[in-house]
Amino acid sequence: MEYKSNHNVVYSCKYHVVWCPKYR
């Protein structure tokens, strides 16, 4: 679970950064 959790956090962060400017 730790492995998946870590991967999810990194993916979420990257996705958010890409979506933040695009959505704005």
N, C-alpha and C positions, 0 to 999 in steps of 0.2 A: 504494500500500500504506500509505503514511503516513496518508492520509486515513481509510482504513478502520480502521487501527490506533487512531487518535485517537478515532474514533467508538465503537469497541468498548470502549475504556478508560472512556469517560464512561458508556456504557450499563451496563457491568459494575459500575462504582462505584455507580450509582444503583440497579441491581437488587440489589446486595449490601446496600445500606443499607435497602432496602424489605423484603428477605427476612430480614435479621438480626433485627429486632424481631419480625417475623411468626413466624419459626421459633422464636424464644425464647418 
